[in-house]
């Protein structure tokens, strides 16, 4: 009910990403199916109905984080419906998010990342240079996967050594890049000079690179130097932030580079640094032996 209009609202007015719109649309469809199955009219749905739906999701084994995303989606959906005068009451107002036990971000050690760029043999052809550039770009900027695949050639400013990134909600930020990354950029661009595309990362046929390819290559190369179970682009984002913090970078600086809205999102990395401090302290202090 009104799903197409809701999708357009998310895209044109809220500037949500394609993946978020896809997830929200699916969540709304599931919620509407739940109401229909329980003979509840959307216009007369209540907070009690919402709580039943949340309990059903919880009992089905969904993680609290996934359920919270669904709750956020339904909140947005009801606000949209109320704005469109499709409902007179928003039953999601009194619904709270589930409590989530915070997990420390998983990251790759500095030594392992050093080994990746110094000992792993990347081929000198188009694919090898592209893959090495991608891995280093993730590690040097903490960029998200969705941001990386949309980088265009004009976003790199080689003279100023900066990269323009369009994050969530199409919010723009500028991040610095190091000389080593610029070297990878030049090597890669030379190998793809026969390809005409506005996007930097492409397949050998010139098509825009898609997420699955990047997931596979990150998993492959991290698997060569680390035993961590999760080997995704987002792990490199965690690695970037943790290594910067360990080496004295200010939390606010990391926040700006990562594109976080609030400092609380960045503060999760301080726990990793604290654990490192504890280990060093216990190992180094005479009373810790």
Backbone as CSV, one residue per row, in Angstrom:
resi,resn,N_x,N_y,N_z,CA_x,CA_y,CA_z,C_x,C_y,C_z
1,UNK,0.843,-1.191,0.000,0.000,0.000,0.000,0.882,1.245,0.000
2,UNK,0.789,2.006,-1.085,1.568,3.241,-1.255,3.081,2.985,-1.246
3,UNK,3.502,1.755,-1.556,4.922,1.407,-1.464,5.742,2.147,-2.514
4,UNK,5.239,2.234,-3.744,5.975,2.931,-4.801,6.182,4.402,-4.448
5,UNK,5.148,5.006,-3.912,5.242,6.416,-3.522,6.207,6.578,-2.353
6,UNK,6.186,5.607,-1.444,7.094,5.626,-0.305,8.546,5.497,-0.783
7,UNK,8.788,4.627,-1.754,10.135,4.450,-2.307,10.634,5.741,-2.952
8,UNK,9.754,6.403,-3.687,10.132,7.672,-4.316,10.446,8.736,-3.276
9,UNK,9.696,8.701,-2.177,9.926,9.634,-1.072,11.312,9.407,-0.457
10,UNK,11.668,8.142,-0.263,12.972,7.815,0.314,14.112,8.235,-0.614
11,UNK,13.883,8.081,-1.900,14.917,8.404,-2.880,15.052,9.906,-3.098
12,UNK,13.947,10.580,-3.338,13.997,11.978,-3.758,14.022,12.989,-2.615
13,UNK,13.417,12.625,-1.482,13.357,13.583,-0.381,14.302,13.240,0.770
14,UNK,14.521,11.950,0.987,15.405,11.540,2.083,16.812,11.198,1.601
15,UNK,16.990,11.115,0.285,18.301,10.810,-0.305,18.895,9.497,0.202
16,UNK,18.030,8.499,0.432,18.499,7.197,0.887,19.188,6.470,-0.262
17,UNK,20.131,5.592,0.077,20.839,4.815,-0.935,19.913,3.757,-1.530
18,UNK,20.333,3.219,-2.660,19.542,2.186,-3.346,19.329,0.971,-2.445
19,UNK,20.401,0.548,-1.755,20.309,-0.631,-0.887,19.379,-0.404,0.287
20,UNK,19.423,0.815,0.864,18.545,1.126,1.989,17.090,1.142,1.544
21,UNK,16.825,1.726,0.396,15.458,1.765,-0.142,14.949,0.350,-0.390
22,UNK,15.811,-0.494,-0.905,15.447,-1.891,-1.173,15.092,-2.604,0.131
23,UNK,15.911,-2.388,1.177,15.660,-3.028,2.481,14.372,-2.505,3.099
24,UNK,14.165,-1.192,3.043,12.971,-0.581,3.630,11.712,-1.064,2.929
25,UNK,11.786,-1.164,1.619,10.628,-1.627,0.855,10.255,-3.054,1.248
26,UNK,11.272,-3.894,1.378,11.044,-5.289,1.777,10.455,-5.363,3.185
27,UNK,10.980,-4.521,4.096,10.478,-4.508,5.477,9.005,-4.086,5.528
28,UNK,8.648,-3.084,4.750,7.265,-2.605,4.727,6.339,-3.682,4.181
29,UNK,6.777,-4.353,3.119,5.964,-5.424,2.537,5.724,-6.539,3.555
30,UNK,6.762,-6.889,4.319,6.623,-7.925,5.341,5.674,-7.485,6.451
31,UNK,5.750,-6.215,6.818,4.887,-5.685,7.864,3.422,-5.669,7.408
32,UNK,3.197,-5.266,6.161,1.834,-5.238,5.621,1.254,-6.644,5.520
33,UNK,2.114,-7.606,5.181,1.662,-9.003,5.121,1.255,-9.479,6.514
34,UNK,2.022,-9.065,7.535,1.708,-9.425,8.913,0.340,-8.865,9.314
35,UNK,0.091,-7.602,8.967,-1.191,-6.982,9.310,-2.346,-7.696,8.611
36,UNK,-2.133,-7.998,7.331,-3.175,-8.675,6.555,-3.466,-10.064,7.120
37,UNK,-2.416,-10.781,7.500,-2.562,-12.126,8.051,-3.339,-12.104,9.364
38,UNK,-3.189,-10.988,10.101,-3.879,-10.853,11.385,-5.154,-10.014,11.286
39,UNK,-5.606,-9.818,10.026,-6.862,-9.097,9.754,-6.888,-7.702,10.373
40,UNK,-5.750,-6.991,10.251,-5.651,-5.636,10.788,-5.527,-4.662,9.631
41,UNK,-6.413,-3.669,9.631,-6.364,-2.626,8.608,-5.256,-1.640,8.967
42,UNK,-4.410,-1.283,7.988,-3.291,-0.375,8.227,-3.739,0.926,8.895
43,UNK,-4.864,1.465,8.454,-5.341,2.740,8.978,-5.716,2.659,10.457
44,UNK,-6.019,1.451,10.919,-6.434,1.284,12.316,-5.429,0.468,13.126
45,UNK,-4.234,0.295,12.570,-3.199,-0.460,13.282,-2.781,0.302,14.534
46,UNK,-2.353,-0.463,15.546,-2.050,0.134,16.844,-0.636,-0.198,17.303
47,UNK,-0.250,0.426,18.388,1.051,0.139,18.997,1.114,-1.331,19.409
48,UNK,-0.001,-1.859,19.863,-0.069,-3.263,20.260,0.245,-4.181,19.078
49,UNK,-0.285,-3.827,17.895,-0.011,-4.617,16.687,1.480,-4.577,16.348
50,UNK,2.065,-3.399,16.492,3.489,-3.248,16.211,4.339,-4.102,17.147
51,UNK,3.953,-4.106,18.421,4.707,-4.898,19.394,4.604,-6.399,19.089
52,UNK,3.440,-6.845,18.634,3.265,-8.247,18.246,4.177,-8.593,17.079
53,UNK,4.277,-7.660,16.148,5.131,-7.860,14.961,6.606,-7.946,15.378
54,UNK,7.011,-7.101,16.328,8.386,-7.113,16.816,8.691,-8.426,17.525
55,UNK,7.764,-8.888,18.347,7.935,-10.162,19.059,8.058,-11.317,18.064
56,UNK,7.248,-11.277,17.000,7.314,-12.326,15.983,8.693,-12.352,15.326
57,UNK,9.228,-11.162,15.032,10.559,-11.088,14.437,11.627,-11.603,15.383
58,UNK,11.468,-11.264,16.655,12.440,-11.716,17.658,12.387,-13.229,17.815
59,UNK,11.163,-13.786,17.863,11.000,-15.229,18.027,11.483,-16.019,16.814
60,UNK,11.551,-15.344,15.671,12.018,-16.031,14.457,13.541,-16.120,14.415
61,UNK,14.199,-15.487,15.396,15.651,-15.602,15.505,16.442,-14.452,14.919
62,UNK,15.764,-13.378,14.528,16.464,-12.227,13.958,17.300,-11.521,15.016
63,UNK,18.436,-10.984,14.585,19.303,-10.232,15.487,18.622,-8.917,15.878
64,UNK,18.874,-8.434,17.113,18.301,-7.152,17.546,18.610,-6.000,16.595
65,UNK,19.808,-6.004,16.024,20.188,-4.931,15.092,19.307,-4.944,13.849
66,UNK,18.970,-6.142,13.375,18.095,-6.269,12.200,16.677,-5.821,12.542
67,UNK,16.200,-6.207,13.721,14.861,-5.806,14.155,14.796,-4.286,14.326
68,UNK,15.871,-3.696,14.849,15.907,-2.237,15.019,15.839,-1.517,13.681
69,UNK,16.472,-2.099,12.666,16.379,-1.502,11.332,14.938,-1.535,10.825
70,UNK,14.271,-2.655,11.094,12.880,-2.785,10.682,11.988,-1.785,11.426
71,UNK,12.267,-1.587,12.716,11.495,-0.622,13.502,11.697,0.788,12.946
72,UNK,12.942,1.130,12.646,13.247,2.446,12.077,12.528,2.644,10.752
73,UNK,12.482,1.565,9.978,11.784,1.610,8.694,10.303,1.900,8.883
74,UNK,9.659,1.172,9.788,8.226,1.334,10.006,7.913,2.711,10.597
75,UNK,8.796,3.212,11.430,8.631,4.578,11.938,8.584,5.578,10.778
76,UNK,9.551,5.415,9.869,9.615,6.304,8.704,8.377,6.144,7.834
77,UNK,7.911,4.911,7.695,6.738,4.628,6.868,5.487,5.300,7.440
78,UNK,5.302,5.199,8.747,4.130,5.819,9.374,4.189,7.354,9.297
79,UNK,5.375,7.902,9.444,5.525,9.358,9.311,5.137,9.799,7.902
80,UNK,5.536,9.002,6.925,5.181,9.279,5.532,3.670,9.190,5.341
81,UNK,3.062,8.130,5.877,1.615,7.947,5.739,0.836,9.080,6.407
82,UNK,1.319,9.520,7.543,0.644,10.604,8.264,0.754,11.908,7.477
83,UNK,1.927,12.124,6.888,2.117,13.322,6.072,1.206,13.330,4.856
84,UNK,0.956,12.124,4.336,0.090,11.977,3.165,-1.378,11.858,3.557
85,UNK,-1.661,11.990,4.862,-3.041,11.899,5.391,-3.682,10.539,5.129
86,UNK,-2.842,9.506,5.122,-3.344,8.142,4.933,-3.684,7.489,6.272
87,UNK,-3.071,7.988,7.331,-3.393,7.543,8.686,-3.521,8.787,9.563
88,UNK,-4.308,8.687,10.595,-4.495,9.827,11.494,-3.637,9.718,12.751
89,UNK,-3.069,8.503,12.956,-2.304,8.255,14.177,-1.063,7.447,13.848
90,UNK,0.059,7.792,14.480,1.311,7.071,14.267,1.572,6.147,15.458
91,UNK,1.292,4.857,15.330,1.445,3.913,16.458,2.901,3.590,16.798
92,UNK,3.835,4.032,15.959,5.246,3.713,16.220,5.906,4.698,17.175
93,UNK,5.187,5.751,17.546,5.757,6.797,18.396,6.284,6.260,19.717
94,UNK,5.551,5.325,20.306,5.930,4.806,21.624,6.715,3.500,21.561
95,UNK,7.203,3.155,20.380,7.985,1.939,20.216,9.468,2.260,20.372
96,UNK,10.141,1.572,21.291,11.572,1.779,21.518,12.396,0.724,20.788
97,UNK,13.608,1.095,20.448,14.522,0.141,19.832,14.999,-0.876,20.867
98,UNK,15.352,-2.061,20.391,15.857,-3.098,21.287,17.285,-2.770,21.719
99,UNK,17.634,-3.187,22.923,18.990,-2.979,23.406,19.935,-3.953,22.714
100,UNK,21.075,-3.429,22.306,22.055,-4.246,21.602,23.363,-4.266,22.381
101,UNK,23.884,-5.453,22.585,25.182,-5.585,23.230,26.260,-5.157,22.246
102,UNK,27.043,-4.160,22.642,28.060,-3.628,21.737,29.194,-4.631,21.556
103,UNK,29.545,-4.842,20.292,30.667,-5.704,19.971,31.842,-4.845,19.517
104,UNK,33.024,-5.216,19.966,34.196,-4.474,19.537,34.438,-4.718,18.053
105,UNK,34.758,-3.661,17.308,35.014,-3.832,15.876,36.202,-4.758,15.634
106,UNK,36.059,-5.652,14.690,37.154,-6.540,14.305,38.065,-5.779,13.352
107,UNK,39.371,-5.937,13.519,40.299,-5.242,12.631,41.532,-6.093,12.385
108,UNK,42.279,-5.730,11.359,43.502,-6.436,10.985,44.685,-5.723,11.641
109,UNK,45.666,-6.474,12.093,46.823,-5.880,12.755,47.667,-5.062,11.780
110,UNK,48.461,-4.142,12.322,49.334,-3.319,11.476,50.348,-4.194,10.740
111,UNK,50.884,-5.195,11.433,51.867,-6.076,10.803,51.257,-6.824,9.618
112,UNK,50.026,-7.288,9.790,49.364,-8.022,8.708,49.129,-7.117,7.503
113,UNK,48.753,-5.865,7.756,48.538,-4.927,6.649,49.867,-4.598,5.969
114,UNK,50.931,-4.506,6.755,52.263,-4.282,6.178,52.641,-5.459,5.283
115,UNK,52.393,-6.671,5.763,52.695,-7.871,4.974,51.891,-7.909,3.684
116,UNK,50.661,-7.434,3.744,49.797,-7.450,2.564,50.410,-6.651,1.419
117,UNK,50.948,-5.471,1.743,51.475,-4.607,0.684,52.950,-4.842,0.369
118,UNK,53.634,-5.562,1.244,55.068,-5.780,1.006,55.409,-7.204,0.571
119,UNK,54.563,-8.168,0.938,54.899,-9.561,0.651,53.946,-10.245,-0.325
120,UNK,52.695,-9.786,-0.379,51.731,-10.409,-1.293,52.020,-9.961,-2.721
121,UNK,52.001,-10.903,-3.628,52.317,-10.607,-5.032,51.056,-10.239,-5.806
122,UNK,50.870,-8.956,-6.061,49.785,-8.488,-6.929,50.315,-8.471,-8.362
123,UNK,49.569,-9.024,-9.293,50.002,-9.023,-10.683,50.079,-7.596,-11.215
124,UNK,50.908,-7.401,-12.233,51.098,-6.058,-12.790,50.174,-5.770,-13.972
125,UNK,49.166,-6.604,-14.149,48.197,-6.345,-15.206,47.059,-5.479,-14.671
126,UNK,46.045,-5.252,-15.488,44.913,-4.397,-15.124,44.262,-4.842,-13.817
127,UNK,43.953,-6.125,-13.715,43.235,-6.649,-12.549,44.069,-6.532,-11.268
128,UNK,45.354,-6.883,-11.350,46.211,-6.831,-10.181,46.385,-5.414,-9.654
129,UNK,46.603,-4.482,-10.578,46.767,-3.086,-10.169,45.468,-2.514,-9.610
130,UNK,44.357,-2.906,-10.197,43.046,-2.446,-9.696,42.800,-2.974,-8.293
131,UNK,43.063,-4.256,-8.084,42.806,-4.867,-6.784,43.671,-4.236,-5.688
132,UNK,44.936,-3.998,-5.987,45.840,-3.401,-5.008,45.403,-1.969,-4.670
133,UNK,44.963,-1.244,-5.675,44.483,0.122,-5.475,43.229,0.122,-4.592
134,UNK,42.331,-0.816,-4.849,41.093,-0.916,-4.065,41.396,-1.208,-2.597
135,UNK,42.248,-2.212,-2.348,42.588,-2.582,-0.971,43.218,-1.403,-0.241
136,UNK,44.156,-0.731,-0.904,44.847,0.382,-0.251,43.924,1.586,-0.055
137,UNK,43.000,1.787,-0.968,42.051,2.889,-0.826,41.148,2.667,0.379
138,UNK,40.678,1.433,0.556,39.884,1.099,1.742,40.693,1.383,3.009
139,UNK,41.945,0.936,3.011,42.767,1.031,4.208,43.215,2.463,4.519
140,UNK,43.464,3.255,3.490,43.981,4.606,3.713,42.902,5.657,3.940
141,UNK,41.660,5.344,3.602,40.601,6.353,3.746,39.433,5.903,4.618
142,UNK,39.326,4.596,4.892,38.188,4.108,5.675,36.882,4.230,4.936
143,UNK,36.959,4.253,3.623,35.778,4.462,2.784,34.831,3.265,2.849
144,UNK,33.540,3.526,2.670,32.541,2.455,2.611,32.522,1.850,1.209
145,UNK,32.046,0.606,1.125,31.943,-0.066,-0.165,31.053,0.719,-1.121
146,UNK,29.891,1.167,-0.638,28.956,1.906,-1.492,29.559,3.211,-1.990
147,UNK,30.482,3.779,-1.206,31.141,5.019,-1.616,32.219,4.745,-2.657
148,UNK,32.938,3.634,-2.471,34.041,3.309,-3.379,33.564,3.041,-4.806
149,UNK,32.500,2.260,-4.934,32.068,1.896,-6.287,31.532,3.089,-7.079
150,UNK,31.210,4.182,-6.378,30.666,5.358,-7.068,31.685,6.472,-7.278
151,UNK,32.951,6.231,-6.934,33.985,7.243,-7.150,34.191,7.451,-8.648
152,UNK,34.197,8.702,-9.058,34.444,9.045,-10.450,35.845,9.634,-10.604
153,UNK,36.347,9.623,-11.818,37.703,10.113,-12.090,37.873,11.550,-11.618
154,UNK,36.839,12.354,-11.770,36.911,13.763,-11.379,36.935,13.970,-9.866
155,UNK,36.686,12.915,-9.105,36.689,13.037,-7.642,38.101,13.055,-7.061
156,UNK,39.069,12.552,-7.842,40.454,12.574,-7.391,41.105,13.896,-7.775
157,UNK,41.691,14.569,-6.791,42.449,15.786,-7.042,43.906,15.483,-6.725
158,UNK,44.647,15.063,-7.751,46.027,14.634,-7.563,46.910,15.788,-7.095
159,UNK,46.655,16.976,-7.598,47.469,18.147,-7.232,47.356,18.456,-5.742
160,UNK,46.141,18.414,-5.221,45.910,18.715,-3.802,45.992,17.488,-2.902
161,UNK,46.155,16.327,-3.516,46.225,15.062,-2.787,44.982,14.855,-1.919
162,UNK,43.822,14.978,-2.559,42.549,14.784,-1.854,41.597,13.961,-2.705
163,UNK,40.603,13.388,-2.039,39.569,12.601,-2.705,38.211,13.074,-2.216
164,UNK,37.331,13.327,-3.162,35.960,13.728,-2.827,35.097,12.473,-2.752
165,UNK,34.374,12.347,-1.640,33.543,11.167,-1.412,32.104,11.605,-1.164
166,UNK,31.168,10.881,-1.766,29.753,11.124,-1.514,29.235,10.008,-0.614
167,UNK,28.939,10.376,0.638,28.524,9.392,1.623,27.031,9.221,1.704
168,UNK,26.561,8.791,2.873,25.133,8.569,3.079,24.361,9.866,2.913
169,UNK,23.200,9.768,2.248,22.401,10.964,2.004,23.057,11.911,1.032
170,UNK,24.012,11.388,0.216,24.744,12.185,-0.774,25.550,13.308,-0.133
171,UNK,25.865,13.137,1.145,26.670,14.135,1.840,28.119,14.032,1.375
172,UNK,28.675,15.168,1.002,30.028,15.199,0.446,31.070,15.468,1.530
173,UNK,32.202,14.768,1.428,33.339,15.061,2.295,34.638,14.927,1.504
174,UNK,35.655,15.629,1.954,36.955,15.589,1.300,37.945,14.949,2.253
175,UNK,38.659,13.917,1.777,39.641,13.244,2.623,41.021,13.324,1.968
176,UNK,42.067,13.413,2.791,43.430,13.458,2.244,43.882,12.076,1.799
177,UNK,44.798,12.038,0.832,45.373,10.765,0.387,46.898,10.886,0.396
178,UNK,47.562,9.776,0.641,49.016,9.753,0.723,49.643,9.497,-0.646
179,UNK,50.951,9.777,-0.741,51.666,9.591,-2.006,51.612,8.148,-2.488
180,UNK,51.665,7.189,-1.554,51.640,5.779,-1.945,50.331,5.426,-2.642
181,UNK,49.227,6.030,-2.193,47.937,5.768,-2.826,47.879,6.415,-4.209
182,UNK,48.474,7.587,-4.338,48.513,8.267,-5.637,49.326,7.445,-6.637
183,UNK,50.373,6.781,-6.147,51.163,5.900,-7.012,50.303,4.753,-7.535
184,UNK,49.523,4.134,-6.639,48.613,3.058,-7.061,47.589,3.590,-8.061
185,UNK,47.122,4.803,-7.829,46.152,5.437,-8.729,46.747,5.563,-10.138
186,UNK,47.963,6.101,-10.222,48.607,6.289,-11.528,48.840,4.954,-12.228
187,UNK,49.334,3.964,-11.493,49.596,2.650,-12.086,48.323,2.026,-12.640
188,UNK,47.247,2.148,-11.871,45.968,1.583,-12.297,45.411,2.322,-13.504
189,UNK,45.451,3.652,-13.475,44.886,4.443,-14.574,45.638,4.200,-15.879
190,UNK,46.935,3.934,-15.793,47.709,3.598,-16.996,47.210,2.287,-17.591
191,UNK,46.911,1.327,-16.731,46.474,0.006,-17.209,45.042,0.023,-17.733
192,UNK,44.254,1.037,-17.396,42.870,1.105,-17.854,42.636,2.284,-18.803
193,UNK,43.713,2.779,-19.411,43.578,3.962,-20.279,42.774,3.692,-21.544
194,UNK,42.563,2.400,-21.876,41.771,2.055,-23.062,40.280,1.980,-22.737
195,UNK,39.956,2.091,-21.450,38.560,1.985,-21.020,37.971,3.372,-20.807
196,UNK,36.822,3.606,-21.398,36.165,4.902,-21.246,34.973,4.756,-20.302
197,UNK,35.132,5.302,-19.114,34.070,5.278,-18.114,34.308,6.412,-17.135
198,UNK,33.244,7.022,-16.669,33.375,8.094,-15.683,33.740,7.547,-14.309
199,UNK,33.444,6.257,-14.099,33.753,5.633,-12.824,35.176,5.087,-12.838
200,UNK,35.864,5.214,-11.729,37.249,4.751,-11.653,37.330,3.235,-11.667
201,UNK,36.527,2.590,-10.835,36.643,1.136,-10.702,35.674,0.410,-11.626
202,UNK,36.252,-0.283,-12.590,35.466,-0.943,-13.632,36.003,-2.349,-13.880
203,UNK,35.218,-3.119,-14.601,35.668,-4.443,-15.037,36.537,-4.261,-16.279
204,UNK,37.146,-5.339,-16.731,37.998,-5.262,-17.922,37.199,-4.874,-19.161
205,UNK,35.866,-5.063,-19.094,34.999,-4.690,-20.218,34.500,-3.250,-20.113
206,UNK,34.848,-2.584,-19.009,34.451,-1.195,-18.859,33.179,-0.971,-18.073
207,UNK,32.597,-2.066,-17.541,31.382,-1.924,-16.736,31.738,-1.477,-15.319
208,UNK,30.847,-0.722,-14.707,31.051,-0.282,-13.325,31.175,-1.500,-12.419
209,UNK,32.182,-1.493,-11.552,32.417,-2.635,-10.677,31.262,-2.805,-9.698
210,UNK,30.865,-4.054,-9.445,29.742,-4.303,-8.558,30.226,-4.903,-7.238
211,UNK,29.430,-4.744,-6.177,29.861,-5.113,-4.815,30.408,-6.522,-4.651
212,UNK,29.797,-7.528,-5.280,30.231,-8.906,-5.082,31.687,-9.116,-5.491
213,UNK,32.101,-8.452,-6.560,33.488,-8.580,-7.023,34.437,-8.044,-5.960
214,UNK,34.071,-6.902,-5.375,34.925,-6.272,-4.369,34.965,-7.108,-3.096
215,UNK,33.819,-7.654,-2.698,33.784,-8.529,-1.524,34.727,-9.713,-1.722
216,UNK,34.676,-10.311,-2.898,35.500,-11.490,-3.170,36.992,-11.167,-3.118
217,UNK,37.368,-10.038,-3.725,38.797,-9.733,-3.768,39.333,-9.331,-2.385
218,UNK,38.526,-8.615,-1.600,38.947,-8.253,-0.238,39.085,-9.516,0.608
219,UNK,38.118,-10.406,0.510,38.161,-11.668,1.250,39.391,-12.484,0.857
220,UNK,39.690,-12.495,-0.410,40.837,-13.257,-0.928,42.152,-12.739,-0.350
221,UNK,42.388,-11.441,-0.446,43.678,-10.888,-0.037,43.837,-10.836,1.477
222,UNK,42.778,-10.539,2.201,42.883,-10.544,3.665,43.110,-11.962,4.172
223,UNK,42.576,-12.932,3.449,42.766,-14.333,3.829,44.210,-14.785,3.701
224,UNK,44.996,-14.066,2.909,46.402,-14.416,2.725,47.281,-13.964,3.889
225,UNK,46.788,-12.966,4.646,47.648,-12.394,5.696,47.001,-12.383,7.078
226,UNK,45.763,-12.846,7.190,45.072,-12.798,8.482,44.173,-14.016,8.670
227,UNK,43.976,-14.386,9.923,43.127,-15.534,10.237,41.745,-15.107,10.741
228,UNK,41.439,-13.815,10.724,40.130,-13.362,11.194,39.038,-13.976,10.316
229,UNK,37.912,-14.264,10.937,36.833,-14.955,10.219,36.086,-14.017,9.268
230,UNK,35.944,-12.766,9.685,35.244,-11.802,8.835,36.252,-10.998,8.038
231,UNK,36.169,-11.101,6.721,37.134,-10.424,5.851,36.364,-9.647,4.777
232,UNK,35.892,-8.477,5.161,35.050,-7.682,4.265,35.609,-6.273,4.137
233,UNK,35.115,-5.491,3.175,35.533,-4.086,3.067,35.332,-3.308,4.362
234,UNK,34.271,-3.640,5.109,33.994,-2.894,6.335,35.046,-3.184,7.412
235,UNK,35.663,-4.358,7.360,36.743,-4.677,8.293,37.924,-3.740,8.041
236,UNK,38.158,-3.396,6.787,39.242,-2.462,6.465,38.896,-1.053,6.958
237,UNK,37.628,-0.729,6.995,37.192,0.556,7.556,37.495,0.584,9.063
238,UNK,37.183,-0.527,9.745,37.505,-0.636,11.171,39.020,-0.579,11.387
239,UNK,39.751,-1.230,10.508,41.207,-1.276,10.616,41.802,0.122,10.477
240,UNK,41.329,0.853,9.499,41.771,2.237,9.272,41.585,3.079,10.528
241,UNK,40.379,3.052,11.087,40.057,3.890,12.250,40.863,3.478,13.476
242,UNK,40.988,2.169,13.698,41.714,1.671,14.869,43.190,2.020,14.801
243,UNK,43.805,1.854,13.630,45.226,2.155,13.492,45.505,3.643,13.661
244,UNK,44.623,4.487,13.139,44.800,5.927,13.311,44.714,6.316,14.780
245,UNK,43.738,5.757,15.461,43.547,6.078,16.879,44.734,5.584,17.704
246,UNK,45.215,4.388,17.390,46.366,3.834,18.114,47.620,4.684,17.944
247,UNK,47.694,5.387,16.823,48.875,6.206,16.542,48.681,7.677,16.906
248,UNK,47.610,7.959,17.664,47.467,9.301,18.220,46.535,10.248,17.505
249,UNK,45.830,9.790,16.481,44.901,10.678,15.775,43.741,11.064,16.686
250,UNK,43.282,12.297,16.555,42.166,12.783,17.358,40.861,12.140,16.880
251,UNK,39.978,11.882,17.831,38.713,11.231,17.528,37.878,12.051,16.543
252,UNK,37.893,13.365,16.698,37.128,14.236,15.804,37.633,14.165,14.366
253,UNK,38.945,14.034,14.221,39.533,13.920,12.886,39.075,12.636,12.211
254,UNK,39.116,11.537,12.966,38.674,10.248,12.428,37.197,10.308,12.074
255,UNK,36.422,10.957,12.916,34.977,11.120,12.665,34.727,11.802,11.322
256,UNK,35.459,12.877,11.053,35.269,13.622,9.807,35.666,12.797,8.594
257,UNK,36.769,12.072,8.704,37.236,11.263,7.577,36.270,10.121,7.281
258,UNK,35.748,9.498,8.348,34.813,8.383,8.166,33.441,8.844,7.707
259,UNK,33.116,10.120,7.939,31.805,10.618,7.549,30.718,10.274,8.540
260,UNK,31.094,10.074,9.810,30.102,9.809,10.850,29.335,11.082,11.183
261,UNK,28.045,10.928,11.474,27.226,12.079,11.846,27.543,12.552,13.258
262,UNK,27.742,11.603,14.150,27.987,11.940,15.548,29.267,11.291,16.044
263,UNK,29.836,11.863,17.086,31.077,11.347,17.658,30.867,9.993,18.323
264,UNK,29.645,9.731,18.776,29.360,8.457,19.448,29.590,7.266,18.524
265,UNK,29.383,7.468,17.227,29.617,6.385,16.263,31.096,6.053,16.162
266,UNK,31.936,7.060,16.363,33.381,6.877,16.250,33.991,6.364,17.545
267,UNK,33.351,6.657,18.662,33.918,6.317,19.966,34.052,4.824,20.205
268,UNK,33.365,4.016,19.408,33.464,2.561,19.578,34.906,2.090,19.404
269,UNK,35.710,2.836,18.619,37.093,2.437,18.371,37.999,2.683,19.567
270,UNK,37.560,3.530,20.490,38.378,3.782,21.676,38.463,2.537,22.542
271,UNK,37.468,1.658,22.466,37.491,0.427,23.256,38.619,-0.494,22.801
272,UNK,38.831,-0.551,21.478,39.936,-1.350,20.964,41.271,-0.810,21.450
273,UNK,41.413,0.527,21.445,42.657,1.145,21.891,42.870,0.920,23.375
274,UNK,41.786,0.960,24.140,41.881,0.738,25.576,42.362,-0.677,25.871
275,UNK,41.862,-1.649,25.095,42.295,-3.029,25.288,43.785,-3.174,25.005
276,UNK,44.256,-2.440,24.004,45.678,-2.494,23.666,46.514,-1.882,24.782
277,UNK,46.031,-0.768,25.328,46.724,-0.100,26.434,46.811,-1.029,27.644
278,UNK,45.704,-1.725,27.929,45.674,-2.651,29.075,46.733,-3.744,28.918
279,UNK,46.816,-4.305,27.706,47.766,-5.384,27.461,49.203,-4.908,27.637
280,UNK,49.484,-3.720,27.088,50.829,-3.167,27.200,51.164,-2.870,28.662
281,UNK,50.185,-2.312,29.366,50.379,-1.959,30.779,50.646,-3.213,31.614
282,UNK,49.802,-4.225,31.444,49.947,-5.460,32.220,51.261,-6.177,31.929
283,UNK,51.711,-6.051,30.686,52.941,-6.711,30.285,54.175,-5.941,30.748
284,UNK,54.059,-4.615,30.775,55.220,-3.769,31.040,55.413,-3.419,32.515
285,UNK,54.336,-3.277,33.274,54.469,-2.849,34.656,55.023,-3.974,35.540
286,UNK,55.993,-3.647,36.397,56.594,-4.674,37.256,55.601,-5.471,38.074
287,UNK,54.504,-4.815,38.461,53.508,-5.505,39.279,52.549,-6.343,38.419
288,UNK,52.712,-6.244,37.103,51.823,-6.995,36.232,52.349,-8.377,35.904
289,UNK,53.597,-8.642,36.328,54.189,-9.944,36.019,53.613,-11.043,36.915
